Amino acid sequence: MDDKLFKELDANLKEAVKVAKGNSMPKSVYVVLTPADIKAVRASVKMSQAVFARSFQLSLDTVKGWEQGKRKPDAAAANFLRLIQADPEHVQRMLAA
């Protein structure tokens, strides 16, 4: 799995805790995933919307909504999508455990 990605996610989570406790102001800007970005994640694993949703324990309506721009993934979902893109097999193994 991509060490750089996990270090970045860890740093972001620590920053979020400080912000939530009122000890810090946000230092980074949240990057919004566009519908095209989300479709690209799914395309990178060569899955239909239905298979992608089932494989990663997501609602099919949620995946469709993200890709159609009717819904936007929150920060946790965006990070989950980034993890899927970085190492889909690892994410699937972890979900199956």
ZIHUZI-V476060 format. One record per residue. N is the residue number from 1. PHI is phi in whole degrees, 0 to 359 (NA if undefined). OMEGA is omega in degrees with one decimal (NA if undefined). Layout:
BEGIN
N,PHI,OMEGA  N,PHI,OMEGA
END
This chain:
BEGIN
1,NA,-174.7  2,285,-179.6  3,300,-179.1  4,299,-179.9  5,298,-178.3  6,292,176.4  7,295,177.6  8,296,178.8  9,297,178.5  10,299,179.2  11,298,179.2  12,294,178.6  13,295,178.1  14,297,177.2  15,297,-179.5  16,299,178.5  17,297,179.1  18,298,179.3  19,295,-179.5  20,298,179.3  21,278,-179.7  22,80,-178.4  23,268,-175.3  24,200,172.1  25,262,179.3  26,303,-179.4  27,259,-176.3  28,243,178.8  29,259,178.7  30,286,179.2  31,271,-178.7  32,276,174.9  33,276,177.6  34,277,175.1  35,305,178.6  36,294,177.1  37,298,-177.6  38,292,177.1  39,297,178.9  40,294,176.2  41,298,-179.8  42,295,179.4  43,296,-178.7  44,295,178.0  45,258,174.8  46,54,-180.0  47,233,171.0  48,290,177.0  49,302,-177.6  50,295,-179.6  51,293,178.3  52,301,-179.7  53,301,-179.4  54,296,-176.8  55,295,-175.9  56,246,174.5  57,55,176.3  58,246,174.3  59,285,176.9  60,300,178.0  61,299,178.8  62,294,179.8  63,300,178.4  64,300,-179.9  65,299,177.9  66,298,-176.0  67,289,178.6  68,268,179.8  69,78,178.3  70,279,178.6  71,227,176.5  72,236,177.6  73,292,174.5  74,288,-176.0  75,301,-179.2  76,295,179.4  77,293,177.7  78,297,177.3  79,295,177.7  80,299,178.0  81,297,177.5  82,295,177.0  83,295,178.1  84,300,-178.8  85,295,-178.1  86,290,-176.2  87,202,-175.3  88,300,-178.4  89,295,178.9  90,296,179.7  91,299,179.0  92,297,178.0  93,297,-178.9  94,293,178.8  95,290,-179.8  96,281,-175.9  97,289,NA
END
